[in-house]
Structures are given as structure tokens and as C-alpha cells.
Amino acid sequence: MGTAVYGDTPFSDWSAAEYKAHLAGFNPSLRQSNARLRQAAIPEIDLPDEFDWRNHSVVTPVKDQGSCGSCWAFSVTGNVEGIYAVRNGDLLSLSEQELVDCDKLDSGCNGGLPENAYKAIHDIGGLETESDYPYNGHENKCKFNSNITRVQVTGGVEISTNETEMAQWLIQNGPISIGINANAMQYYRGGVSHPWKVLCRPGGIDHGVLIVGYGVSQYPKFNKTLPYWIVKNSWGTRWGEQGYYRVFRGDGTCGLNQMCTSATLD
């Protein structure tokens, strides 16, 4: 229903099983039943037609998770990087490998959940930078060094499923960690993705990504106006629009509004 172009990508020759095993990794079944996050306060602000945190120096370059199911860790670090930069005016690239190795509430390369990771970062003692604890795409023994952490996390909040309220929160606070059904992403090359629900069930969330902004595309030739989210992925810059995904905004496409969260910082 959108304008997306699908075709050859770095993953188009992978089987469905390979794709799901290696590039998903967002696992709602890991949710701790007694540990639901508190609801985020939504600011009552007017929304501009478009907004993009990439234009405000709070989004690090696109990263690549490799064949490790660690998307959840990239979604979390992207959120923390953004929230920290908005608050402090200092953009740090933070360590996903620390989460893969040291977060015992999640399952490393076999999947995880952002709301668990916020608690784990607090319990571990903070996040180190990418340069101090670099990513290698495999689970290793935890090498955390509390003396060189740069960001402290106090917990997390759950953000509204209402996409207008999501945009209001985003503008005031920073990028949002979300879960999404990645079914439409394997062959995505560009444009605004808006698959039929039967092809991309909102209940089939299996991939963690980061909303960094939103906009509207006009297509007079097709008499279409397509509002969209700008989503940072963790599959490198050869995928999608230099590593980004534009997906329809307003009807919960692929479940993108179902599991929206953010870290809270000291």
C-alpha cells in the first residue's frame, strides 16, 4: 500500500529460517511478568510536519549487528545515545557488546528485550563506550569495567501506542526504542513501506530498531499522501536507505507502536 521498492538486498538470498535466526532477536517472551515499566508522560505540544533527530547531532552512524541476534542491544544503545545527547549536548557511541556479554536478563545473540536491558544496565553499573568495549558479534565473557562507564541508566518507561503521542514524546525527549515485525524488511530497498497486515502481523514482533524522526511524502501521481516514521536499523549501510527504513505512520504498521520504550537516565 506504500511506495517501497523491494528486491536484491544483502539478505535476499537467505532462507526465511536463516533470516529469522540471524537478524531478528527481539524476544517478547523474555518479559519479566512482575516488572512492567511505568508509563511515560506525554508532553502536550504541537507537532511540526516533519522532524528528524539526525539533523540535531543525537544519532550515531548506522551500525551492523552481523549474524548475531543482538538487534535489541542496538535499539537500546541507540535510545540511550540519543537521550543522553539531547540532555547533555554530547553524542557518545555506546557499547552493544557490553549488553551481549553482561546482560543476564537477556540472551545475547539469541535475543533480548529493551525493557530488560534498561534494568540490566542499571544493575551492571552503566554503559561503556563503543571504543572501550568494541563490538565483535559473538557472546564473550563479560569484561565490564565500572571505572570507565560514561552513562548511568535508572530504568525505563513505556511509551504510548498512540502514534501522535509517540511523536510528541520523540520531539521532546529523543529517539524511541521499538519492536517491529521485520517480515517486510528482508527485501526492502527504499521508499515508504506499508505492507498489508496479513503479510506483516502486528503480533509478530521480532526485531528491535530505533525511531529517530518522522515526515510526510506526497505522491501526486498516485494521489497519495504517506506519513512515515524514520527508523534506524542495525544491518549496516548497504541495506535500505543507507541503513534506514521508512515505514508508514498512523495505523500500527507491522506492530511498530506496540512495544515502544525508552531508558531513563541519572
C-alpha positions as CSV (number, residue, x, y, z in Angstrom):
1,M,0.0,0.0,0.0
2,G,3.1,2.2,0.2
3,T,5.7,3.2,-2.3
4,A,8.5,0.9,-1.1
5,V,10.8,-0.8,-3.6
6,Y,11.7,-4.4,-2.8
7,G,14.4,-6.5,-4.4
8,D,18.0,-7.6,-4.0
9,T,19.5,-6.8,-0.6
10,P,22.4,-8.3,1.4
11,F,19.8,-10.8,2.8
12,S,17.6,-11.6,-0.2
13,D,19.2,-14.9,-0.8
14,W,18.8,-16.1,2.8
15,S,16.1,-18.6,3.6
16,A,13.3,-17.5,5.9
17,A,14.8,-19.6,8.7
18,E,18.3,-18.1,8.3
19,Y,16.8,-14.6,8.1
20,K,14.8,-15.0,11.3
21,A,17.6,-16.8,13.2
22,H,20.3,-14.3,12.4
23,L,18.7,-10.9,12.0
24,A,15.7,-10.9,14.4
25,G,16.4,-11.1,18.1
26,F,13.7,-9.1,19.7
27,N,12.1,-11.6,22.1
28,P,8.9,-10.6,24.0
29,S,8.8,-13.9,25.8
30,L,11.7,-12.7,27.9
31,R,9.5,-10.1,29.5
32,Q,9.5,-10.3,33.3
33,S,5.9,-10.6,34.4
34,N,6.3,-8.5,37.5
35,A,8.5,-5.8,36.0
36,R,6.3,-3.7,33.7
37,L,7.7,-0.3,33.0
38,R,5.8,2.8,34.2
39,Q,4.0,4.9,31.6
40,A,5.9,7.8,30.1
41,A,4.5,11.3,30.5
42,I,3.4,12.6,27.1
43,P,4.1,16.4,26.5
44,E,1.1,18.4,25.1
45,I,3.0,20.0,22.2
46,D,2.1,20.9,18.7
47,L,3.7,18.7,16.1
48,P,5.7,20.1,13.1
49,D,5.0,18.3,9.8
50,E,8.4,16.6,10.0
51,F,11.2,16.1,12.5
52,D,14.5,14.3,12.3
53,W,16.9,13.8,15.2
54,R,19.7,13.1,12.7
55,N,19.7,16.9,12.0
56,H,20.5,17.6,15.7
57,S,23.6,15.6,16.3
58,V,22.0,13.0,18.6
59,V,22.1,9.9,16.3
60,T,25.3,7.9,15.8
61,P,26.2,6.4,12.4
62,V,24.4,3.2,11.4
63,K,26.0,0.1,12.9
64,D,26.0,-3.6,11.9
65,Q,25.0,-6.4,14.2
66,G,26.4,-9.0,11.9
67,S,24.9,-12.5,12.2
68,C,24.3,-12.1,16.0
69,G,20.6,-11.7,17.1
70,S,21.5,-8.6,19.1
71,C,19.2,-6.1,17.5
72,W,17.7,-5.4,20.9
73,A,21.1,-4.2,22.2
74,F,21.5,-1.8,19.2
75,S,18.0,-0.5,19.7
76,V,18.8,0.2,23.4
77,T,22.2,1.8,22.9
78,G,20.7,4.0,20.1
79,N,18.0,5.1,22.5
80,V,20.4,5.8,25.4
81,E,22.9,7.6,23.0
82,G,20.0,9.9,21.8
83,I,18.5,10.6,25.2
84,Y,22.0,11.4,26.7
85,A,22.9,13.6,23.7
86,V,19.6,15.6,23.9
87,R,20.2,16.2,27.6
88,N,23.9,16.8,27.6
89,G,24.8,18.0,24.1
90,D,27.4,15.3,23.8
91,L,26.9,12.4,21.4
92,L,28.7,9.2,22.5
93,S,28.7,5.9,20.7
94,L,27.9,3.3,23.4
95,S,28.7,-0.4,23.6
96,E,26.3,-3.1,22.4
97,Q,28.9,-5.8,23.2
98,E,28.7,-5.0,26.9
99,L,25.0,-5.8,26.8
100,V,25.5,-9.0,24.7
101,D,28.2,-10.2,27.2
102,C,27.0,-8.9,30.5
103,D,23.1,-8.5,30.5
104,K,22.0,-11.7,32.2
105,L,18.2,-10.9,31.8
106,D,18.6,-11.3,28.1
107,S,20.1,-13.9,25.8
108,G,22.9,-12.2,24.0
109,C,23.0,-13.3,20.3
110,N,19.8,-15.3,20.9
111,G,17.7,-12.3,21.5
112,G,16.6,-9.9,24.2
113,L,14.2,-7.2,25.2
114,P,14.9,-3.5,25.7
115,E,12.9,-3.2,28.9
116,N,15.1,-5.9,30.4
117,A,18.2,-4.2,29.2
118,Y,17.4,-0.9,30.9
119,K,17.3,-2.8,34.2
120,A,20.4,-4.8,33.4
121,I,22.4,-1.6,32.6
122,H,21.4,-0.2,36.0
123,D,22.3,-3.4,37.8
124,I,25.6,-3.8,35.9
125,G,26.6,-0.2,36.7
126,G,26.3,1.8,33.5
127,L,27.4,1.7,29.8
128,E,30.9,1.9,28.4
129,T,31.6,3.5,25.1
130,E,32.0,1.5,21.8
131,S,35.7,2.3,21.7
132,D,36.3,1.0,25.3
133,Y,34.2,-2.2,24.7
134,P,34.0,-2.8,20.9
135,Y,31.5,-5.0,19.2
136,N,32.5,-8.4,17.7
137,G,29.2,-10.0,17.1
138,H,29.7,-13.0,19.4
139,E,28.9,-13.7,23.0
140,N,32.0,-13.5,25.2
141,K,32.9,-13.4,28.9
142,C,31.8,-10.1,30.4
143,K,34.7,-7.6,30.6
144,F,32.8,-4.7,32.2
145,N,34.9,-2.1,33.9
146,S,32.9,0.2,36.2
147,N,35.7,2.8,36.2
148,I,35.2,3.8,32.6
149,T,31.4,3.9,32.3
150,R,30.0,7.0,30.7
151,V,26.3,6.8,31.1
152,Q,24.1,5.7,34.0
153,V,20.6,4.3,33.5
154,T,18.0,4.4,36.2
155,G,15.3,2.3,34.5
156,G,12.9,2.7,31.7
157,V,9.5,3.9,30.6
158,E,6.8,2.5,28.3
159,I,5.7,5.0,25.6
160,S,2.1,5.3,24.3
161,T,0.8,3.2,21.4
162,N,-0.9,6.3,20.1
163,E,1.4,7.4,17.2
164,T,0.6,11.1,17.7
165,E,1.7,10.8,21.3
166,M,4.8,8.8,20.2
167,A,5.8,11.8,18.0
168,Q,5.2,14.3,20.8
169,W,7.4,12.2,23.2
170,L,10.1,11.8,20.5
171,I,10.4,15.6,19.8
172,Q,10.8,16.4,23.5
173,N,13.0,13.6,24.6
174,G,14.8,11.8,21.8
175,P,14.8,8.6,19.7
176,I,12.5,5.8,20.7
177,S,13.4,2.1,21.0
178,I,10.7,-0.1,19.3
179,G,9.9,-3.6,18.4
180,I,8.7,-4.4,14.9
181,N,7.7,-7.3,12.7
182,A,10.7,-7.5,10.3
183,N,8.9,-9.6,7.7
184,A,8.8,-6.7,5.1
185,M,12.4,-5.7,5.7
186,Q,14.3,-8.6,4.2
187,Y,13.9,-7.3,0.6
188,Y,13.4,-3.6,1.4
189,R,15.5,-1.2,-0.8
190,G,13.8,2.2,-0.2
191,G,10.6,4.2,-0.2
192,V,7.7,4.1,2.3
193,S,6.9,0.6,3.4
194,H,3.2,-0.1,4.1
195,P,2.6,-3.9,3.8
196,W,-0.8,-5.4,4.2
197,K,-1.4,-6.6,7.8
198,V,-1.8,-10.2,6.7
199,L,1.8,-10.0,5.4
200,C,3.2,-8.2,8.5
201,R,1.2,-9.1,11.6
202,P,1.3,-6.6,14.5
203,G,1.5,-9.5,16.8
204,G,4.7,-10.9,15.1
205,I,7.2,-8.5,16.6
206,D,10.7,-10.0,16.3
207,H,13.1,-7.1,15.6
208,G,14.4,-4.2,17.7
209,V,15.1,-0.8,15.9
210,L,15.1,2.9,16.7
211,I,12.7,5.6,15.6
212,V,14.7,8.8,15.0
213,G,12.1,11.0,13.3
214,Y,9.1,11.3,11.0
215,G,7.9,13.0,7.9
216,V,5.3,13.0,5.1
217,S,5.8,12.0,1.4
218,Q,3.5,13.4,-1.3
219,Y,2.9,11.3,-4.4
220,P,0.6,13.4,-6.7
221,K,0.9,10.9,-9.5
222,F,-0.8,8.3,-7.3
223,N,-2.9,10.8,-5.4
224,K,-1.2,9.6,-2.2
225,T,0.0,11.3,1.0
226,L,2.1,8.9,3.1
227,P,3.1,9.9,6.6
228,Y,6.1,7.8,7.7
229,W,8.5,7.1,10.5
230,I,12.3,7.2,10.0
231,V,13.7,4.1,11.5
232,K,17.4,3.4,12.2
233,N,18.3,-0.3,11.6
234,S,21.4,-2.2,12.6
235,W,22.1,-4.1,9.4
236,G,24.8,-1.8,8.0
237,T,24.6,1.0,5.4
238,R,24.3,-1.4,2.4
239,W,20.7,-2.2,3.5
240,G,17.7,0.0,2.9
241,E,18.1,3.8,2.6
242,Q,21.8,3.9,3.8
243,G,20.8,1.7,6.7
244,Y,17.4,3.4,7.4
245,Y,13.8,2.3,6.9
246,R,10.8,4.5,6.2
247,V,7.6,2.8,7.3
248,F,4.0,4.1,7.2
249,R,2.9,6.2,10.3
250,G,-0.6,6.1,11.7
251,D,-2.0,2.6,11.7
252,G,0.4,0.5,13.7
253,T,2.1,-1.0,10.6
254,C,3.9,-4.2,11.5
255,G,3.3,-3.6,15.2
256,L,5.7,-0.7,15.4
257,N,3.6,1.0,18.1
258,Q,3.1,-2.0,20.4
259,M,6.4,-2.1,22.3
260,C,7.8,1.5,22.4
261,T,10.2,2.2,25.3
262,S,13.0,4.4,26.5
263,A,15.7,4.3,29.1
264,T,15.6,6.9,31.9
265,L,19.0,8.4,32.9
266,D,20.6,9.8,36.0
